[in-house]
Amino acid sequence: MGNIINWQKLIPAVMLVAGVLVSVNAAAAPQSEQEPLAQLQLDVDGDGTQETVELYGGQLARGSSYRHDFLLLLKSSDSELLTAYVPSIKGGYDCNLEKAGFTGRGEQLLLSVGQGGADGSAEYRIIDFADPKAVKEIFTGSDNAGVAVTAEFLPDFRSKITFADGNASYEMLPEKKAFYEQRGLYAADGTLLKGYRRPAVSKINSLVPVDMEQDGSLEVLTLQNVSGLNKDDLLGKLAGVWSYSEGSGWTLKSKTFYSGGKNKDDKFHRSYRAKSWQIRPRQAVHDSSSVTFPVFTVAEAPEVQNKVNGDFAVVAAPYLQKLANGGCELDYTLTFVGERFISMVFFGVMDEEGQELFAKIAFNMDAKTGKRLDIGEVLNLQDQDLLPVLRLLTKKDKVDFTKGVPVSWYYNGTNFVFCQRSESGEWLEATAAATDLKKFLLRPELF
């Protein structure tokens, strides 16, 4: 458990900071204990010096992963307390801090707090600490409403999505007709029996900062769900691109409805919750391109959380940079998850001068330390018996072991899978059962 601070002792100290008053409203009832949840360094005022923002929160009940009564502390580079701020998010799970620049004056804090929904719902706030005496949420609770639309069912198993400007999208419902007939929404001939029913439009459940104009100024890309009779009956996704100006706030620059049922929505469910950590997908969509990458949160270990998310950001960055021009795709799958070890594979496609470049990026990490694991850290490459054994176990595969063990690898719960790109650009794989490699394991506790 991280360091515990006493809220009641902290508040009087905070109230004396250089004339800065913290407004603690009735919704944020005092807690006797606050725990550190996340921490991030960023240059809040653009002077070239890194400040530190720390997020604290209380437990709803002992052992609960739900946190509330959030408090953000801003500290100088020499750890002097500059101000404190109570964000407007009431509570949630899996708190994460990121930095981004929208105002042209320093870096802003992007706070995301999961809301526990199966659809990955989250509350987002973008907070500007440039003036410690006047901290501002420039992306607020109302901004989380996202793109404004109305949705309705139409006869003949169709739906209509209408934007605020009057433009509309007409789509066939994703489930088989029998699904809607059995629930009394339609008759067999397509007659709408319950016209008062309406599809549900969610708030934003994914927000990603991207420089869409390639001008050094970030926009945010948002996604929302439009669901029919229940959350599994997904009619499609609403994508929005928003830009910020201090005078007018957020402006919707483009909006698109992407129809698609649950088969197309599988990428939104590649999440996993262990005892002490959580992985959830974040996605940005624009035109025909989609970039999906994981976000990692771990209780009371902000350094580990930041390291892992930094590594994920490195993988996603070139695809996010291409997003504005179209012709790119990034996705991932979790091949193995355990309390201590995580293995995954990213699949990338990028259009370069009319050619599609394919990438397969294996990612293996120690979930406790956040360290990305090389193959030499889990298998004893110095053992002279290893290569002959691997060649024997994989003799039916095309992977070439004559130059050593491939550096790209992942684990699927049973096998080590070694990845290699052939001279023709084809991705090759060779599998070897972990039980056959026991002699060579350096970290057997992971497998």
C-alpha positions in Angstrom: 0.0 0.0 0.0 1.2 3.5 -0.8 1.7 6.3 1.6 -1.5 7.3 3.4 -2.1 11.0 4.0 -4.6 12.5 6.4 -7.1 14.5 4.5 -8.2 16.5 7.5 -4.6 17.6 8.3 -3.9 18.3 4.6 -6.7 20.7 3.9 -5.7 23.4 6.4 -2.1 23.3 5.0 -3.4 23.6 1.4 -5.7 26.5 2.3 -2.6 28.5 3.3 -0.8 28.1 0.0 0.0 31.6 -1.3 -3.5 32.8 -1.1 -4.9 29.8 -3.0 -8.2 28.6 -1.7 -9.5 25.1 -2.4 -13.2 24.8 -2.8 -14.4 21.5 -1.4 -18.0 21.2 -2.1 -20.6 19.1 -0.3 -20.3 16.3 -2.9 -16.6 15.8 -1.9 -17.1 14.8 1.7 -13.9 14.7 3.8 -12.2 11.3 4.1 -9.8 10.4 6.9 -7.4 8.7 4.5 -6.4 9.5 0.9 -4.2 7.2 -1.1 -1.9 8.2 -4.0 -3.4 7.0 -7.3 -1.3 8.5 -10.1 1.5 11.0 -10.7 2.7 12.9 -13.7 5.4 15.4 -14.6 4.5 18.2 -17.1 5.4 21.8 -17.9 2.1 23.5 -16.9 3.1 27.1 -17.7 5.5 26.6 -20.6 8.6 28.0 -18.8 10.7 24.8 -19.6 10.5 23.5 -16.0 8.7 20.4 -15.1 6.0 20.5 -12.4 4.5 17.4 -10.8 0.8 16.7 -10.5 -0.3 14.0 -7.9 -3.7 12.4 -7.8 -5.1 11.2 -4.5 -8.4 9.5 -3.7 -10.3 7.7 -1.0 -11.6 4.2 -1.0 -15.4 3.7 -0.8 -14.8 0.7 1.3 -11.8 -1.3 2.5 -10.5 -3.4 -0.4 -12.7 -1.7 -3.0 -11.2 -0.6 -6.3 -13.7 2.3 -6.5 -12.1 5.6 -5.7 -13.7 9.0 -4.9 -13.1 12.3 -3.2 -10.3 13.0 -5.7 -7.6 15.7 -5.0 -5.0 16.9 -7.4 -1.8 18.5 -5.9 0.5 20.6 -8.1 4.1 20.8 -6.9 7.1 22.7 -8.2 10.3 21.0 -9.4 11.7 21.3 -5.8 8.5 19.7 -4.4 7.0 23.0 -3.1 3.2 22.7 -3.0 1.8 25.3 -5.5 -1.9 24.6 -5.3 -4.5 21.9 -4.9 -7.6 21.2 -7.0 -10.7 19.1 -6.6 -11.7 17.8 -10.0 -15.4 17.5 -10.8 -15.3 13.8 -11.3 -17.2 12.2 -8.4 -15.6 8.8 -8.5 -14.6 5.7 -10.5 -12.0 3.2 -11.3 -8.6 2.9 -13.0 -7.4 6.5 -12.8 -4.9 7.7 -15.3 -3.0 10.9 -16.0 -1.7 12.0 -19.4 -0.3 15.3 -20.7 -1.2 17.2 -23.8 -1.2 20.7 -25.2 -4.3 22.6 -26.3 -3.9 26.2 -25.3 -0.5 27.1 -26.7 0.6 27.9 -23.2 2.3 25.0 -21.4 0.9 21.5 -21.1 -2.5 20.5 -19.8 -3.4 17.5 -17.7 -5.8 14.8 -19.1 -7.5 12.9 -16.3 -9.5 9.8 -17.1 -11.5 7.8 -14.6 -13.2 4.6 -15.6 -16.9 4.3 -14.7 -17.1 0.5 -14.6 -19.3 -0.1 -17.7 -18.8 -3.1 -19.9 -18.5 -0.6 -22.8 -15.4 1.0 -21.4 -17.2 4.1 -20.3 -15.0 6.8 -18.6 -15.1 10.4 -17.4 -12.5 12.7 -19.0 -11.3 16.1 -17.8 -8.6 18.3 -19.3 -7.2 20.6 -16.6 -5.1 23.8 -17.1 -2.8 24.5 -14.2 -1.0 27.5 -16.0 -2.3 29.9 -13.3 -2.2 28.1 -10.0 -4.6 30.7 -8.5 -7.2 30.0 -11.2 -7.1 26.3 -12.2 -9.5 25.6 -15.0 -11.2 22.5 -16.4 -11.1 23.3 -20.1 -12.8 19.9 -20.9 -15.6 19.6 -18.5 -18.3 17.1 -17.5 -20.7 18.6 -20.1 -18.1 18.2 -22.8 -18.2 14.4 -22.1 -21.6 14.4 -23.7 -19.8 14.3 -27.0 -21.5 14.6 -30.4 -25.2 15.5 -30.1 -27.5 13.1 -32.0 -30.9 11.7 -31.7 -31.6 8.0 -32.5 -34.8 6.2 -33.3 -36.0 2.9 -34.6 -37.8 2.8 -38.0 -40.0 0.2 -39.7 -38.3 -2.7 -41.6 -35.7 -3.3 -38.9 -33.8 0.0 -39.5 -32.5 2.8 -37.4 -32.1 6.5 -38.0 -29.3 8.6 -36.4 -29.9 12.4 -36.8 -27.2 15.0 -36.1 -27.8 18.4 -34.7 -27.4 20.0 -38.2 -30.2 17.8 -39.6 -28.0 15.3 -41.4 -29.0 11.7 -40.9 -27.7 8.2 -41.2 -30.1 5.3 -42.0 -28.9 1.8 -41.0 -30.1 -1.7 -40.9 -30.2 -3.1 -37.3 -27.2 -5.4 -36.6 -28.9 -8.4 -35.0 -31.0 -11.0 -36.8 -34.6 -10.1 -37.2 -35.7 -12.8 -34.7 -33.8 -11.0 -31.9 -36.1 -8.0 -32.3 -39.2 -10.0 -32.9 -38.7 -12.0 -29.7 -38.4 -8.8 -27.7 -41.6 -7.4 -29.2 -40.0 -4.4 -30.9 -41.0 -5.6 -34.4 -43.5 -7.9 -36.0 -42.3 -10.5 -38.4 -43.1 -8.3 -41.4 -41.0 -5.4 -40.1 -43.9 -3.4 -38.5 -42.5 -1.3 -35.6 -44.6 -2.3 -32.6 -42.9 -0.1 -29.9 -42.2 3.2 -31.6 -41.7 4.8 -28.2 -38.5 2.8 -27.7 -35.3 4.7 -28.5 -31.7 3.6 -29.0 -29.3 4.8 -26.3 -26.5 7.2 -27.1 -23.6 7.0 -24.7 -21.3 9.7 -23.5 -17.7 9.7 -24.7 -16.0 6.4 -23.9 -12.7 7.0 -25.6 -10.7 10.3 -26.0 -7.4 10.5 -27.8 -5.3 13.7 -28.4 -4.0 13.8 -32.0 -2.4 16.6 -34.1 -4.8 16.2 -37.0 -3.7 19.4 -38.8 0.1 18.6 -38.4 0.5 22.2 -37.1 1.7 21.5 -33.6 -1.8 22.0 -32.1 -3.7 19.0 -30.8 -7.3 18.1 -31.4 -9.2 15.4 -29.5 -10.8 12.4 -31.2 -13.8 11.0 -29.4 -15.9 7.9 -29.7 -19.4 7.1 -28.4 -21.6 4.0 -28.5 -25.1 4.0 -30.1 -26.9 0.9 -28.7 -30.3 -0.6 -29.6 -32.2 -2.7 -27.0 -29.1 -3.3 -24.8 -25.4 -2.6 -24.8 -24.7 -5.8 -26.7 -27.0 -4.6 -29.5 -24.5 -2.1 -30.9 -25.8 -0.1 -33.7 -22.5 1.7 -34.3 -20.0 4.3 -33.1 -20.1 8.1 -33.2 -16.7 9.6 -34.0 -15.9 13.3 -33.4 -12.9 15.6 -34.0 -12.8 18.6 -31.7 -10.5 21.6 -31.6 -10.0 24.1 -28.7 -9.7 27.8 -28.5 -9.7 29.8 -25.3 -12.4 32.2 -26.6 -15.0 29.7 -27.8 -14.0 26.4 -26.1 -14.4 23.2 -28.1 -15.6 23.2 -31.7 -16.8 20.1 -33.5 -14.8 20.0 -36.7 -16.1 16.7 -38.1 -18.5 13.9 -37.1 -19.1 10.5 -38.5 -21.4 7.6 -37.6 -19.8 4.2 -38.2 -22.4 1.4 -38.3 -21.5 -2.0 -37.0 -22.7 -4.8 -34.8 -20.9 -6.6 -32.1 -18.6 -8.5 -34.4 -17.1 -5.2 -35.5 -16.9 -4.1 -31.9 -14.8 -6.9 -30.6 -11.8 -4.5 -30.4 -13.6 -2.6 -27.7 -13.6 -5.6 -25.4 -9.9 -6.4 -25.3 -9.6 -5.5 -21.6 -8.5 -7.4 -18.6 -8.7 -6.7 -14.9 -6.2 -8.5 -12.6 -6.0 -8.1 -8.8 -3.7 -5.1 -8.9 -3.8 -3.8 -12.5 -6.1 -3.2 -15.4 -5.8 -3.0 -19.2 -8.4 -1.2 -21.3 -8.4 -0.3 -25.0 -8.4 3.3 -26.2 -9.3 4.0 -29.8 -9.2 6.9 -32.3 -11.1 6.6 -35.6 -11.0 8.9 -38.6 -12.3 8.2 -42.1 -11.1 4.7 -42.9 -8.4 4.5 -40.3 -8.5 3.2 -36.8 -5.8 3.2 -34.1 -6.5 1.1 -31.0 -3.9 0.8 -28.2 -4.0 -0.3 -24.5 -4.0 1.9 -21.4 -2.5 0.3 -18.3 -3.5 1.3 -14.7 -1.9 -0.2 -11.6 -2.9 0.6 -8.0 -0.5 2.7 -6.1 2.4 2.4 -8.5 2.4 5.6 -10.7 6.0 5.1 -11.9 5.1 1.6 -13.3 1.9 2.9 -14.8 3.6 5.8 -16.5 6.4 3.6 -17.9 4.1 1.1 -19.4 1.8 3.7 -20.9 4.8 5.5 -22.3 5.9 2.3 -24.0 2.5 1.8 -25.5 2.5 5.4 -26.7 5.7 4.8 -28.6 4.0 1.9 -30.5 0.9 4.0 -31.2 2.6 7.3 -32.1 3.5 6.7 -35.8 0.0 5.4 -36.5 -1.7 8.4 -34.7 0.5 10.7 -36.8 -0.8 9.1 -40.0 -4.4 9.1 -38.8 -5.3 12.5 -40.4 -4.2 11.3 -43.8 -5.9 7.9 -43.7 -4.5 4.6 -44.6 -3.4 3.2 -41.3 -4.6 0.6 -38.8 -3.3 -0.4 -35.4 -4.9 -3.1 -33.2 -3.7 -5.5 -30.6 -4.6 -8.8 -28.9 -3.8 -10.0 -25.4 -2.2 -13.5 -25.9 -1.6 -14.1 -22.2 -2.5 -12.3 -19.0 -1.5 -13.2 -15.5 -1.1 -11.3 -12.3 2.7 -11.0 -12.9 3.2 -11.4 -16.7 1.4 -9.9 -19.7 2.0 -10.9 -23.4 0.4 -9.2 -26.3 0.8 -8.6 -30.0 0.1 -5.3 -32.0 -0.9 -5.6 -35.6 -0.2 -2.5 -37.7 -0.9 -1.5 -41.3 0.4 1.7 -42.8 -0.1 3.1 -46.3 3.2 4.5 -47.6 3.3 5.8 -51.2 0.6 3.4 -52.3 2.1 0.4 -50.6 0.8 -1.2 -47.4 3.4 -1.9 -44.8 2.5 -4.6 -42.3 4.0 -4.8 -38.8 3.7 -7.3 -36.1 4.9 -6.1 -32.7 5.2 -8.5 -29.9 5.1 -6.9 -26.4 6.0 -8.8 -23.2 6.2 -7.3 -19.8 6.6 -7.9 -16.1 3.3 -6.4 -14.7 4.9 -5.7 -11.3 7.8 -3.6 -12.5 6.5 -2.6 -16.0 9.8 -3.8 -17.6 9.5 -5.0 -21.2 11.1 -8.4 -21.3 13.6 -9.4 -24.0 13.8 -13.1 -24.9 17.2 -13.3 -23.3 15.6 -12.4 -19.9 13.3 -15.4 -20.0 15.3 -18.0 -21.8 18.9 -18.9 -21.2 20.4 -18.0 -24.6 23.9 -18.9 -23.3 22.9 -22.6 -23.0 24.4 -24.3 -26.1 21.5 -26.9 -26.0 18.8 -24.2 -26.6 19.1 -23.7 -30.4 19.3 -27.5 -31.2 16.2 -28.1 -29.1 14.3 -25.2 -30.7 15.2 -26.4 -34.2 14.0 -29.8 -33.3 10.7 -28.6 -31.8 10.0 -26.2 -34.7 11.3 -28.3 -37.6 7.9 -28.1 -39.3 7.9 -24.2 -39.2 9.7 -21.9 -41.5 11.4 -19.7 -38.9 15.2 -19.7 -39.4 17.1 -20.3 -36.1 20.5 -20.6 -37.8 21.3 -17.0 -36.8 20.0 -17.4 -33.2 16.7 -17.0 -31.4 14.5 -14.4 -33.0 14.1 -11.3 -30.8 10.4 -11.0 -31.5 8.3 -13.4 -29.4 5.2 -13.8 -27.4 3.6 -16.4 -25.1 0.0 -17.7 -25.6 -0.4 -19.6 -22.3 1.0 -22.8 -23.6 3.6 -22.1 -26.2 6.4 -19.7 -26.8 5.8 -18.2 -30.3 8.8 -16.9 -32.2 8.2 -14.3 -34.9 10.3 -13.5 -38.0 9.8 -11.6 -41.2 11.0 -13.4 -44.3 12.9 -11.7 -47.1 9.7 -11.5 -49.1 8.0 -9.6 -46.2 5.9 -12.5 -44.9 5.5 -12.9 -41.2 6.5 -16.3 -40.0 5.9 -18.0 -36.6 7.3 -21.0 -34.9 5.9 -22.5 -31.7 7.5 -24.4 -28.9 5.7 -25.7 -25.8 6.9 -24.0 -22.6 6.9 -27.4 -20.9 9.6 -28.5 -23.4 11.8 -25.5 -22.5 11.7 -25.8 -18.7 15.5 -26.4 -18.6 16.1 -23.0 -20.2 13.6 -20.9 -18.3 15.2 -18.0 -16.4 11.9 -16.7 -15.0 9.7 -19.9 -14.5 7.4 -18.1 -12.1 6.1 -16.0 -15.0 4.9 -19.0 -16.9 
